[in-house]
Amino acid sequence: MSNRTKVLIVGGGLGGLVLAILLERAGTEYWVLEQSVLVRPIGSVIALSPLVLPLMEQLGLLEEIERLSKPVAGLTFLRDDLSTIGRIIFNDNNRGMDHQQRYGNYDQTIPRPDLYNLLLTHIPPDRVKRGKRLVNFKQTETEVTVRCSDGTFYTAEILVGADGAASTVRTSLYRQMKDARVLPRADQEPEKYRHVCLIGVTNPLSLKRYPDLGLRFSTFKIVLNKNSPYMCWFIPIQGHRYAWLVSRALDEPVVVNSGNSDQSEWGREATEEMSKSSVPFTGKGANESMLDAAVLASLIYDMPSSNQQEISRLFKKYAQTRSPITKKVVDQSSKVGALLVNRSWTGSLLRTLVFSLQNTWKYRTEVDKMHLHRYQATFLPFVPDRGAVPRLAQTPSVNVIHRDWKREQEEKKQHRQSVLGNILDFPAVV
Protein backbone atom coordinates (compact mmCIF):
# COMPACT_ATOMS: atom_id res chain seq x y z
CA MET A 1 0.00 0.00 0.00
CA SER A 2 1.16 3.50 -0.78
CA ASN A 3 1.73 5.46 2.43
CA ARG A 4 0.51 8.57 0.60
CA THR A 5 -3.03 7.22 0.16
CA LYS A 6 -5.58 9.40 1.96
CA VAL A 7 -9.20 8.44 2.68
CA LEU A 8 -12.18 10.67 3.48
CA ILE A 9 -15.03 9.00 5.38
CA VAL A 10 -18.23 11.02 5.16
CA GLY A 11 -20.40 10.02 8.11
CA GLY A 12 -19.39 9.20 11.67
CA GLY A 13 -21.93 6.49 12.41
CA LEU A 14 -21.04 2.98 13.54
CA GLY A 15 -19.85 1.81 10.13
CA GLY A 16 -17.79 4.94 9.55
CA LEU A 17 -16.10 4.66 12.94
CA VAL A 18 -15.22 0.99 12.47
CA LEU A 19 -13.65 1.85 9.12
CA ALA A 20 -11.70 4.65 10.82
CA ILE A 21 -10.37 2.25 13.47
CA LEU A 22 -9.30 -0.20 10.77
CA LEU A 23 -7.52 2.49 8.77
CA GLU A 24 -5.84 3.69 11.97
CA ARG A 25 -4.53 0.16 12.58
CA ALA A 26 -3.42 -0.10 8.95
CA GLY A 27 -1.45 3.16 9.10
CA THR A 28 -3.56 4.80 6.41
CA GLU A 29 -4.15 8.55 6.59
CA TYR A 30 -7.85 9.42 6.89
CA TRP A 31 -10.42 11.88 8.21
CA VAL A 32 -14.00 11.32 9.34
CA LEU A 33 -16.31 14.16 8.27
CA GLU A 34 -19.38 14.14 10.56
CA GLN A 35 -22.11 16.72 10.08
CA SER A 36 -23.31 16.81 13.71
CA VAL A 37 -21.46 19.14 16.03
CA LEU A 38 -21.99 17.35 19.35
CA VAL A 39 -22.15 13.74 20.47
CA ARG A 40 -25.69 13.26 21.74
CA PRO A 41 -26.26 10.40 24.23
CA ILE A 42 -29.50 9.16 22.64
CA GLY A 43 -30.61 6.04 20.81
CA SER A 44 -31.71 2.49 21.42
CA VAL A 45 -29.87 -0.80 20.90
CA ILE A 46 -28.12 -2.87 18.28
CA ALA A 47 -27.75 -6.65 18.23
CA LEU A 48 -24.17 -7.42 17.20
CA SER A 49 -24.26 -10.74 15.38
CA PRO A 50 -21.69 -13.57 15.37
CA LEU A 51 -20.78 -12.29 11.90
CA VAL A 52 -19.17 -9.12 13.23
CA LEU A 53 -17.95 -10.17 16.69
CA PRO A 54 -14.73 -11.84 15.41
CA LEU A 55 -13.82 -8.49 13.87
CA MET A 56 -14.53 -6.79 17.21
CA GLU A 57 -12.27 -9.34 18.93
CA GLN A 58 -9.57 -8.77 16.33
CA LEU A 59 -9.70 -5.04 17.11
CA GLY A 60 -9.47 -5.73 20.85
CA LEU A 61 -13.03 -4.54 21.55
CA LEU A 62 -14.89 -7.76 22.33
CA GLU A 63 -14.18 -7.89 26.06
CA GLU A 64 -15.51 -4.35 26.56
CA ILE A 65 -18.52 -5.06 24.32
CA GLU A 66 -19.38 -8.11 26.40
CA ARG A 67 -19.17 -5.98 29.56
CA LEU A 68 -21.62 -3.46 28.11
CA SER A 69 -24.01 -5.95 26.52
CA LYS A 70 -26.11 -9.05 27.08
CA PRO A 71 -25.98 -12.26 25.04
CA VAL A 72 -29.20 -12.95 23.16
CA ALA A 73 -31.19 -16.06 24.07
CA GLY A 74 -33.63 -15.72 21.19
CA LEU A 75 -36.98 -14.26 20.20
CA THR A 76 -40.34 -14.78 21.89
CA PHE A 77 -43.44 -13.87 19.86
CA LEU A 78 -46.53 -12.81 21.78
CA ARG A 79 -50.15 -12.05 20.92
CA ASP A 80 -51.63 -8.75 22.00
CA ASP A 81 -53.01 -10.47 25.14
CA LEU A 82 -49.32 -11.45 25.87
CA SER A 83 -49.95 -15.17 25.36
CA THR A 84 -47.06 -16.93 23.63
CA ILE A 85 -47.20 -17.66 19.90
CA GLY A 86 -43.80 -19.30 19.65
CA ARG A 87 -40.06 -18.96 20.18
CA ILE A 88 -36.87 -18.94 18.13
CA ILE A 89 -33.94 -20.13 20.26
CA PHE A 90 -30.32 -18.95 19.90
CA ASN A 91 -28.69 -20.55 22.97
CA ASP A 92 -29.98 -24.13 23.27
CA ASN A 93 -29.23 -26.92 20.81
CA ASN A 94 -31.89 -29.12 22.37
CA ARG A 95 -34.71 -26.69 21.59
CA GLY A 96 -33.33 -24.75 18.66
CA MET A 97 -29.76 -23.65 17.96
CA ASP A 98 -26.77 -22.56 20.01
CA HIS A 99 -25.07 -19.70 18.18
CA GLN A 100 -21.94 -19.77 20.32
CA GLN A 101 -21.44 -23.47 19.67
CA ARG A 102 -22.09 -23.19 15.95
CA TYR A 103 -20.63 -19.75 15.11
CA GLY A 104 -18.26 -18.98 17.99
CA ASN A 105 -20.27 -16.21 19.67
CA TYR A 106 -23.75 -15.38 20.88
CA ASP A 107 -25.43 -12.31 19.45
CA GLN A 108 -24.82 -9.38 21.83
CA THR A 109 -27.39 -6.67 22.43
CA ILE A 110 -25.73 -3.37 23.35
CA PRO A 111 -27.04 0.22 23.62
CA ARG A 112 -26.00 2.13 20.52
CA PRO A 113 -24.61 5.09 22.50
CA ASP A 114 -22.37 2.73 24.49
CA LEU A 115 -21.04 1.10 21.34
CA TYR A 116 -20.55 4.47 19.66
CA ASN A 117 -18.60 5.87 22.61
CA LEU A 118 -16.45 2.73 22.77
CA LEU A 119 -15.56 2.98 19.10
CA LEU A 120 -14.80 6.68 19.44
CA THR A 121 -12.20 6.03 22.17
CA HIS A 122 -10.12 4.08 19.65
CA ILE A 123 -9.86 6.97 17.17
CA PRO A 124 -7.53 9.96 17.72
CA PRO A 125 -9.72 13.05 18.31
CA ASP A 126 -8.06 15.02 15.53
CA ARG A 127 -9.17 12.42 12.96
CA VAL A 128 -12.89 13.25 13.46
CA LYS A 129 -14.00 16.60 12.03
CA ARG A 130 -17.41 17.67 13.34
CA GLY A 131 -19.85 20.17 11.86
CA LYS A 132 -18.84 19.05 8.37
CA ARG A 133 -21.99 18.74 6.29
CA LEU A 134 -21.03 17.68 2.77
CA VAL A 135 -22.40 19.88 -0.02
CA ASN A 136 -20.82 18.16 -3.01
CA PHE A 137 -17.58 16.71 -4.29
CA LYS A 138 -15.52 16.84 -7.47
CA GLN A 139 -13.11 14.21 -8.70
CA THR A 140 -10.22 14.16 -11.13
CA GLU A 141 -8.01 11.31 -12.31
CA THR A 142 -5.79 11.70 -9.25
CA GLU A 143 -7.95 12.95 -6.36
CA VAL A 144 -11.39 13.82 -4.99
CA THR A 145 -12.22 17.12 -3.27
CA VAL A 146 -15.11 17.51 -0.85
CA ARG A 147 -16.79 20.86 -0.14
CA CYS A 148 -18.53 21.29 3.22
CA SER A 149 -21.28 23.72 4.16
CA ASP A 150 -18.92 25.70 6.40
CA GLY A 151 -16.75 26.56 3.39
CA THR A 152 -13.97 24.08 4.13
CA PHE A 153 -12.48 21.69 1.56
CA TYR A 154 -10.86 18.28 2.02
CA THR A 155 -8.89 16.38 -0.60
CA ALA A 156 -7.94 12.70 -0.73
CA GLU A 157 -7.50 9.81 -3.15
CA ILE A 158 -10.52 7.84 -1.86
CA LEU A 159 -13.95 9.03 -0.70
CA VAL A 160 -16.20 6.67 1.29
CA GLY A 161 -19.88 7.49 1.84
CA ALA A 162 -20.95 6.19 5.26
CA ASP A 163 -23.72 8.74 5.71
CA GLY A 164 -26.86 6.60 5.68
CA ALA A 165 -29.93 6.14 3.53
CA ALA A 166 -30.21 9.81 2.54
CA SER A 167 -26.51 9.82 1.64
CA THR A 168 -25.21 13.10 0.29
CA VAL A 169 -22.25 11.26 -1.21
CA ARG A 170 -24.51 8.90 -3.12
CA THR A 171 -26.83 11.73 -4.18
CA SER A 172 -23.92 13.76 -5.56
CA LEU A 173 -22.38 10.72 -7.25
CA TYR A 174 -25.68 9.68 -8.84
CA ARG A 175 -26.24 13.23 -10.07
CA GLN A 176 -22.88 13.17 -11.84
CA MET A 177 -23.54 9.71 -13.28
CA LYS A 178 -27.00 10.75 -14.46
CA ASP A 179 -25.60 13.83 -16.18
CA ALA A 180 -23.08 11.56 -17.90
CA ARG A 181 -25.93 9.14 -18.78
CA VAL A 182 -24.25 6.17 -17.10
CA LEU A 183 -26.54 5.78 -14.07
CA PRO A 184 -28.42 2.44 -14.22
CA ARG A 185 -32.20 2.76 -14.33
CA ALA A 186 -32.60 0.73 -11.11
CA ASP A 187 -30.46 3.28 -9.24
CA GLN A 188 -32.65 6.15 -10.41
CA GLU A 189 -35.47 4.89 -8.20
CA PRO A 190 -35.54 6.83 -4.91
CA GLU A 191 -34.92 5.14 -1.55
CA LYS A 192 -38.15 4.64 0.39
CA TYR A 193 -39.18 4.07 3.99
CA ARG A 194 -41.24 0.97 4.58
CA HIS A 195 -41.71 1.45 8.32
CA VAL A 196 -42.23 4.24 10.79
CA CYS A 197 -40.78 3.58 14.24
CA LEU A 198 -40.70 5.06 17.72
CA ILE A 199 -37.78 3.82 19.82
CA GLY A 200 -36.42 4.39 23.31
CA VAL A 201 -34.84 3.00 26.48
CA THR A 202 -36.48 2.86 29.91
CA ASN A 203 -34.98 3.96 33.20
CA PRO A 204 -33.72 1.14 35.48
CA LEU A 205 -36.72 -0.96 36.56
CA SER A 206 -37.59 -3.20 39.50
CA LEU A 207 -36.26 -6.76 39.17
CA LYS A 208 -39.12 -7.93 41.38
CA ARG A 209 -41.63 -6.67 38.83
CA TYR A 210 -39.52 -7.44 35.74
CA PRO A 211 -37.37 -10.45 36.69
CA ASP A 212 -36.14 -11.10 33.15
CA LEU A 213 -34.05 -7.91 33.40
CA GLY A 214 -31.82 -9.70 35.91
CA LEU A 215 -31.12 -12.72 33.73
CA ARG A 216 -27.76 -13.23 32.02
CA PHE A 217 -29.39 -13.68 28.61
CA SER A 218 -31.67 -11.22 26.83
CA THR A 219 -34.81 -12.56 25.18
CA PHE A 220 -36.41 -10.26 22.63
CA LYS A 221 -40.18 -10.06 23.17
CA ILE A 222 -42.14 -9.17 20.04
CA VAL A 223 -45.85 -8.40 20.38
CA LEU A 224 -47.83 -8.98 17.18
CA ASN A 225 -51.22 -7.27 17.16
CA LYS A 226 -53.78 -9.18 15.14
CA ASN A 227 -56.19 -6.29 14.71
CA SER A 228 -53.66 -3.46 14.62
CA PRO A 229 -50.87 -2.46 12.21
CA TYR A 230 -48.48 -1.87 15.12
CA MET A 231 -45.75 -4.23 16.35
CA CYS A 232 -43.95 -3.80 19.69
CA TRP A 233 -40.48 -4.98 20.72
CA PHE A 234 -39.07 -5.19 24.27
CA ILE A 235 -35.39 -6.05 24.75
CA PRO A 236 -33.69 -6.47 28.15
CA ILE A 237 -30.33 -4.66 28.23
CA GLN A 238 -27.64 -3.99 30.81
CA GLY A 239 -28.60 -1.78 33.74
CA HIS A 240 -31.98 -3.45 34.42
CA ARG A 241 -33.56 -1.60 31.48
CA TYR A 242 -35.65 -2.35 28.42
CA ALA A 243 -34.97 -1.05 24.96
CA TRP A 244 -38.32 -0.74 23.22
CA LEU A 245 -39.80 -0.05 19.83
CA VAL A 246 -43.23 0.52 18.35
CA SER A 247 -43.25 -0.07 14.61
CA ARG A 248 -45.83 0.23 11.87
CA ALA A 249 -45.51 -0.99 8.30
CA LEU A 250 -46.56 1.82 5.99
CA ASP A 251 -49.41 1.24 3.58
CA GLU A 252 -47.41 3.09 0.95
CA PRO A 253 -43.60 3.52 1.09
CA VAL A 254 -42.36 7.09 1.63
CA VAL A 255 -39.41 8.53 -0.27
CA VAL A 256 -36.33 9.10 1.90
CA ASN A 257 -34.88 12.60 1.85
CA SER A 258 -32.74 14.80 4.06
CA GLY A 259 -35.86 16.34 5.57
CA ASN A 260 -37.38 13.14 6.92
CA SER A 261 -34.35 11.00 7.81
CA ASP A 262 -32.54 11.25 11.12
CA GLN A 263 -28.88 11.75 10.30
CA SER A 264 -27.63 11.73 13.89
CA GLU A 265 -25.00 9.29 15.07
CA TRP A 266 -27.72 6.90 16.21
CA GLY A 267 -30.31 7.24 13.49
CA ARG A 268 -28.12 6.66 10.47
CA GLU A 269 -27.99 2.86 10.46
CA ALA A 270 -31.57 2.58 11.71
CA THR A 271 -32.70 4.78 8.82
CA GLU A 272 -30.80 2.52 6.44
CA GLU A 273 -32.60 -0.51 7.84
CA MET A 274 -36.05 1.10 7.67
CA SER A 275 -35.51 1.98 4.03
CA LYS A 276 -34.04 -1.32 2.88
CA SER A 277 -35.59 -4.04 5.02
CA SER A 278 -38.67 -4.99 6.94
CA VAL A 279 -36.97 -5.61 10.31
CA PRO A 280 -35.93 -2.13 11.46
CA PHE A 281 -34.70 -2.95 14.96
CA THR A 282 -32.17 -5.75 14.68
CA GLY A 283 -29.14 -3.73 13.54
CA LYS A 284 -28.66 -5.63 10.29
CA GLY A 285 -27.66 -2.48 8.44
CA ALA A 286 -25.04 -1.51 11.02
CA ASN A 287 -23.65 -5.05 11.21
CA GLU A 288 -23.25 -5.21 7.45
CA SER A 289 -21.62 -1.76 7.35
CA MET A 290 -18.95 -3.00 9.78
CA LEU A 291 -18.26 -6.03 7.58
CA ASP A 292 -18.10 -3.65 4.61
CA ALA A 293 -15.46 -1.70 6.52
CA ALA A 294 -13.34 -4.82 7.13
CA VAL A 295 -13.34 -5.76 3.45
CA LEU A 296 -12.71 -2.22 2.22
CA ALA A 297 -9.90 -1.48 4.68
CA SER A 298 -8.18 -4.75 3.72
CA LEU A 299 -8.36 -3.92 0.02
CA ILE A 300 -7.00 -0.41 0.65
CA TYR A 301 -4.13 -1.89 2.65
CA ASP A 302 -3.17 -4.15 -0.27
CA MET A 303 -3.46 -1.41 -2.91
CA PRO A 304 0.02 -1.04 -4.46
CA SER A 305 -0.51 2.60 -5.45
CA SER A 306 -3.22 5.25 -5.39
CA ASN A 307 -3.59 5.87 -9.10
CA GLN A 308 -6.99 5.81 -10.77
CA GLN A 309 -6.52 2.35 -12.24
CA GLU A 310 -5.71 0.79 -8.87
CA ILE A 311 -8.58 2.58 -7.12
CA SER A 312 -11.03 1.42 -9.81
CA ARG A 313 -9.74 -2.13 -9.42
CA LEU A 314 -10.15 -1.85 -5.64
CA PHE A 315 -13.80 -0.82 -5.82
CA LYS A 316 -14.63 -3.46 -8.43
CA LYS A 317 -13.17 -6.10 -6.14
CA TYR A 318 -15.10 -4.65 -3.20
CA ALA A 319 -18.37 -4.75 -5.16
CA GLN A 320 -17.73 -8.31 -6.30
CA THR A 321 -17.10 -9.37 -2.71
CA ARG A 322 -19.88 -7.57 -0.89
CA SER A 323 -22.72 -6.87 -3.33
CA PRO A 324 -24.04 -10.46 -3.70
CA ILE A 325 -23.96 -10.95 0.07
CA THR A 326 -25.71 -7.71 0.99
CA LYS A 327 -28.42 -8.38 -1.60
CA LYS A 328 -29.09 -11.72 0.08
CA VAL A 329 -29.14 -10.08 3.51
CA VAL A 330 -31.71 -7.50 2.38
CA ASP A 331 -33.82 -10.21 0.78
CA GLN A 332 -33.69 -12.41 3.89
CA SER A 333 -34.49 -9.49 6.17
CA SER A 334 -37.43 -8.49 3.99
CA LYS A 335 -38.83 -12.02 4.08
CA VAL A 336 -38.52 -12.19 7.87
CA GLY A 337 -40.15 -8.78 8.20
CA ALA A 338 -43.00 -9.78 5.90
CA LEU A 339 -43.50 -12.86 8.07
CA LEU A 340 -43.76 -10.68 11.18
CA VAL A 341 -46.19 -8.08 9.85
CA ASN A 342 -48.50 -10.50 8.03
CA ARG A 343 -51.65 -10.47 10.18
CA SER A 344 -53.66 -12.88 8.02
CA TRP A 345 -54.17 -16.61 8.64
CA THR A 346 -51.38 -17.35 6.16
CA GLY A 347 -48.94 -15.31 8.26
CA SER A 348 -49.98 -17.21 11.38
CA LEU A 349 -49.53 -20.52 9.56
CA LEU A 350 -46.07 -19.56 8.26
CA ARG A 351 -44.91 -18.47 11.73
CA THR A 352 -46.08 -21.77 13.22
CA LEU A 353 -44.18 -23.60 10.49
CA VAL A 354 -40.96 -21.68 11.24
CA PHE A 355 -41.23 -22.42 14.96
CA SER A 356 -41.69 -26.13 14.28
CA LEU A 357 -38.71 -26.36 11.88
CA GLN A 358 -36.00 -25.19 14.31
CA ASN A 359 -34.66 -28.65 15.06
CA THR A 360 -34.59 -29.74 11.42
CA TRP A 361 -31.54 -30.13 9.22
CA LYS A 362 -33.03 -27.80 6.61
CA TYR A 363 -33.50 -24.93 9.07
CA ARG A 364 -30.01 -25.27 10.52
CA THR A 365 -28.47 -25.41 7.06
CA GLU A 366 -30.17 -22.19 6.01
CA VAL A 367 -29.12 -20.37 9.19
CA ASP A 368 -25.57 -21.72 8.81
CA LYS A 369 -25.38 -20.18 5.33
CA MET A 370 -26.27 -16.81 6.84
CA HIS A 371 -23.30 -17.02 9.23
CA LEU A 372 -20.46 -18.01 6.88
CA HIS A 373 -19.07 -14.55 6.13
CA ARG A 374 -17.50 -13.74 9.48
CA TYR A 375 -15.01 -11.31 7.97
CA GLN A 376 -11.87 -10.11 9.66
CA ALA A 377 -9.25 -7.61 8.53
CA THR A 378 -6.65 -9.45 6.46
CA PHE A 379 -3.79 -7.16 7.57
CA LEU A 380 -4.23 -7.98 11.28
CA PRO A 381 -3.62 -11.34 12.99
CA PHE A 382 -6.72 -13.52 12.61
CA VAL A 383 -8.53 -14.57 15.78
CA PRO A 384 -9.34 -18.28 16.13
CA ASP A 385 -12.49 -19.61 14.47
CA ARG A 386 -14.25 -21.21 17.45
CA GLY A 387 -17.52 -22.20 15.83
CA ALA A 388 -18.41 -25.74 14.77
CA VAL A 389 -19.56 -24.22 11.46
CA PRO A 390 -16.34 -22.86 9.89
CA ARG A 391 -16.34 -19.39 8.41
CA LEU A 392 -15.34 -18.89 4.80
CA ALA A 393 -11.55 -18.87 4.60
CA GLN A 394 -9.70 -15.58 4.18
CA THR A 395 -6.14 -15.19 2.92
CA PRO A 396 -3.82 -12.88 4.87
CA SER A 397 -2.91 -9.63 3.13
CA VAL A 398 -0.18 -9.98 0.51
CA ASN A 399 1.64 -7.14 2.23
CA VAL A 400 1.45 -8.99 5.55
CA ILE A 401 2.76 -12.16 3.95
CA HIS A 402 5.65 -10.21 2.39
CA ARG A 403 6.33 -8.41 5.67
CA ASP A 404 6.35 -11.67 7.63
CA TRP A 405 8.64 -13.26 5.01
CA LYS A 406 11.08 -10.36 5.28
CA ARG A 407 10.99 -10.58 9.08
CA GLU A 408 11.64 -14.33 8.90
CA GLN A 409 14.57 -13.82 6.52
CA GLU A 410 16.01 -11.14 8.78
CA GLU A 411 15.69 -13.41 11.83
CA LYS A 412 17.43 -16.24 9.95
CA LYS A 413 20.18 -13.85 8.89
CA GLN A 414 20.69 -12.67 12.47
CA HIS A 415 20.72 -16.27 13.69
CA ARG A 416 23.38 -17.25 11.12
CA GLN A 417 25.49 -14.25 12.09
CA SER A 418 25.12 -15.15 15.77
CA VAL A 419 26.14 -18.78 15.15
CA LEU A 420 29.09 -17.70 13.00
CA GLY A 421 30.19 -15.25 15.69
CA ASN A 422 30.07 -17.98 18.32
CA ILE A 423 32.23 -20.25 16.12
CA LEU A 424 34.81 -17.52 15.53
CA ASP A 425 34.89 -16.67 19.23
CA PHE A 426 35.31 -20.32 20.28
CA PRO A 427 38.81 -20.81 21.81
CA ALA A 428 41.15 -22.97 19.76
CA VAL A 429 41.92 -26.40 21.21
CA VAL A 430 45.66 -27.19 21.37
N, C-alpha and C positions, 0 to 999 in steps of 0.2 A: 504494500500500500504506500502511496505517496504521502509523505508527512505534510505536504502542502495542502492536501484536500481539506476543504472546509464545508460544513454542513449547517444549514439553517433548518430548525424545526419550528414550524408555525403551529402553536397550540401546546399548552403546558398541562394537558390532562394526563391520565394514567399512562396511556400509550406513549405520549411524547416524552414523559419523564423516564420511562423504562428505556427508551431509545437513547436518551441523554446519558443515562448511567452506563449503558453498553459502550457508547462512543467514548465516554470518559475512561473506561477500562481499556479500550482499544488504543487510546492515545490520539484520537482524532479530534481536531479542532471543531467546535460547534457552538451554536447559541440557540437557546429556546426563546422564541418570541411569543409571549403570552399577553393577550389583550386586557385581561383584568389587572387591576392595580394592586389589590390586596388579596391575601389568602383568606377566604371566608370559611369558618368551621361549620359548614352545613352539609347536608346530604344524607343518604341512607346507606345501604350495604352493597357489597359485591361478593359473589361466591367465586373464589379462586379455584379453578378446576385442577385435577391432576395433570392436565396438559401443560399448565404454566408453572406449577410449583417446582419442578426440577430446575427451571430457569431461575426462579427466586432463590433456590438453594445454591445454585452456581454463583449467584451474585452475593451470597452471604446474607440474604434477607429472610430465609425461611424460619429461623429460630424466633426472630422478632415477630414475624407474621403469625406464627403459632401462638405466641404470647398474647397477641391482640385479637385473636379470632377464636372461633369454635369449629370443630370438625362437623361436617354435615352427616346426619344419620339417614336422611331421605326426605320424602315428601308425603304428607298426609292430606288427602282430599276430603273435604267435608261438605255436607249439604248446608243449606241456609239455617236449618234447625240444629247444626253442629253435630249431627250424626255422621259416622264415618262412611265414606264411599269406598275408599281403598287406599293402599299405600304403595309407594315405590321405595325400596330399601337400598341404601348405599353402604351399609356397614355390617351386613350379616349374610354370609353365604348360604345359610340354611333356609332363609326366607326370601332372599333376593340375590344381591351381589355385595361383595366387600371390595370397595374401590381401592383401599390401601393394599390389600392382598393382590389384587389384579393389576393395579396401575402404579403402585408405589406410594400413593398418598391419598388421604381423604380430601374431598372438597373442603375448603375453609371459608367460612363466612366472616367477613371483616368489614367494619364501618369504612366507607370510602374516605372520609376525612383522615382516619388513622393511617390507611394505606398511603394516601397522598402525602401526608407529613413524613412518613417513613421514607418514601422514595426521595422526597426533597432533601432529606438530610445527607443523601449520598451524592449530591450534585453541588459543586462549588457555587456559592451565591452569585458570583459575577457571570456565571454562564446563563442565568435566567434573566431575561429582560422583560420587565412588566410594563403595562400600559402601551403595548405595541400592537395596535390593531392594524392588520394588513389591509392596504388599499388595493394594491395590484403588484405585479412583478413583471420584469422584462428579462428575457434571456438571449444570450448570444452563443456563439459556438464554444466559448471558453468559460462563461460564468452566468449566474443569475443574480439579479438585483431586485430586492424587495423594498417597496416604499410603504412606510407606516403613516397612520393618520396624524402623528405628532410631527411629521416632516422629516423624520430620520430615515436613513437608507442603510441596508445591510447587503453585503455581497458575498457570495460563496460559489462553490462549484456544484453543490447539490442542495435542492430545496425539497423538504419533506412536509406534506400537509397532514397534520395530526389535529386538525381543528374541527372535527365532528361532522354531523350530517349536513349542516348549512355551511360547508367549508368554503372559505373565501379563496383558498388556493385552488380548489377544484373549479369553483365558479370562474375565476380568472383564466385558468388553463382551458376550460371548455369554451370560453368566449373566444380565445385565440384560435383554438382548433376549429370552431365553427366558422370564424372569419376566413380561415384557410380552407374550408370545406373538407376537412378530414375527420370531423367528429362523427362517430357512428350514430345511427339513428336511435339505437337503444339508449345511448347516453344523453340524448336530447330530452328524454322524458324527465320531468322534475321529481325529486325525492318527495315522498309523501309519508305523513304520519298515519299509522293504522290504529293507534291507541291514544287515549288521553289518560294520564296517571296523576295521582296525588300520593306523595311519599313522605315518610317521616320516621323519627325515632322517638320512643317514649322516654320519660325519665325512669330512673331505677324503680322497680316495682317490688312488691312483697312476694317473697318466695312461698310464704304460706298460702297466698291466694293464687300464685302462678308458679307452681313447683317446677315446671319444665324449664324455667329460667335458670335453675340451679344445676341442671344436668350437664355432664361433660359435652354431650353431643347436641347439636341443634337440629330440630325437625321442623321443616317448613310446613306451615299449615295454610292450605289454600281453600278458601270458601267459595264454592260455585253456587250461584243463585239461579235456581231454575226459572223463576219468573221475573228476573231482573237482568239487565245487561252488564251489571257490575260484578267484578271478581275481587276478592280480598285476600291479601297475603299477610301472614304474621310469622316473623323469623326471630327466634331467640338469639341474642348476641351477647358478647361480654358485657359485664357491668349490670347484670340482672335487668336487661332491657329488651324490648321488642323493636325490631325494624318492621315497618308496616307499609302496605301499599293498597290503594283502591284504584282499580283499573277498569276502563270501559273500552271495548272495541268499537271503533267509529263505524257508523252506517256507511259513510262515504269517506275515503282517505282525504286528508288535508295536505296541501302542498307545504313542504318545509321551506321556511325563509328565515332571514336573520331577525325578523320581527317576532316570530313565534317559537323560536328554539332557544333554549337556555344554553348559553355558551360559557357558563361558569366552569370552574374546575370540576365540579361534581356532575353537572348536567350533560357534559359533552358526550360521554360514552352512552349514557342512558338515552339521550336523544337519538344517537346512532341506532340503538336497539329498537326504539319505538318506530323508527322509520323503516327499518329493514326486516324486522322479525315480528312474531306475534307473542313473544315471551319477553316483556320489557323489564323484568326485574332480576334476571339471573346473572347479568354481567357478561353475557356471551360476547358482546361487542368489545368490551374492555379486555377480556381474556385474549381474543383473537388479535387485538391491536398489539398486545405485548409479544405474542408469537411473531407477528409481523416485524416487530422491532428486532427480535433475535435474528431472524433471517436477513433483514436488511443490513444490520450492523455487521454481520459476518461477511456479507458480500462486499460491503464497503472496505472492510479490513483487507480482503484479498485483492482489491482492485489495484493493478500494477501502476496505473497513472490516472490522472483526473482529466484526460482529454474527452472530447465529446463521444468518440467511438467507444471508449471503455465505459463511460457512464450509461450510454444507450444499452450496451451489452449487460451491464449490471441490472438495469430495470427490467429488461426482457427476462433475465434469469429469475428475478424476483417475482414477476408476474407468472411465469411458468410454474414456480414453486408454490405460490400462495393462492393464486386465483381459483384453481379447481377446488381446493380445500375450503376456502371461504364460501364459495357458492354452495357447496354441500352443507356447510354449517347453517347458512341462511335458510336453505330448503328444509333441513331437519328442524330448525327452530320454528319455522312457519307451520310445519305439520303438527308439532307439539302444541303450539299456540292455538291452532284451529281445533285440536282435540279438546283443549281446555274450555274454549269459549262456546263450543257447540252445545246448545241447550236442548236440542231435540232428542228423541229416543235413539237416533243413530249415534249421537255423541255419547250418550250413556252406555250404549252397547259397546262402542269402541273402547271406552275407558275401562269397562269391566274386562274386556279382552286383554288389554295391556297389563292390567293387574294380575291376571291369571297366567300370563306368559313369562313372568319374571324368572322362574326356575327352569326355563327351557333353553336348549342349546341355541335355537334361533335367536332368541332375545339377547343372550349373552354375546353371541357372535356380532350382532349389530352394534351393541354398545362397545364391544372391544374395538371395532373399526373406528368408532368415534374418538378413541383414546390412543391412537397409534402415533400421532404427530406431536410428541412431547419434545418440542424443539429446545435445544440449548445453543448458546453461542459457540461457534466452532473455534474461536481464537482463545477461549478460556478452557482450563481443564474440565473435562466432563465429570459430572457427578454420577455415582453408580445408578444403574437401572434396577430398581428393587422390585418392580412388579413382575408377577407371573406372566403377564402378557407383555412381551418385549416391545419397546418403542421402535419405530423405524430407524435404522442405523444412519448415523451422520459421520462424515469424514472430517477429521480435524483440518483446520485451515492450512492451506499450502504454505503460507508464511510461517505458521507455527511448526509445521513439519520441517521446513528448511531451518528455522531457528534452532529447533531441538537437535537437528543433525549437526549444525555448526557447533553447538554447545558440546555435543558428544565427541566430535572430532577434536575440539580444543581440550577436553578432559583427557582424551587418549594421548594427545600430544604432551600435555603436562605430566601424565603418568610415565610416558616413555622417557621424558627428560629427567624425571625424578629417579627412575630406575637406573638410567645411564649415569647420573650423578653419584648414586650410591656405589655403583661398580667402580667408578674412577676413584672414589674416596676410600675404597676398601684397602686396608694395609696389605702390602705385598708379603707373601709368606716365603721365608728364606729356608 
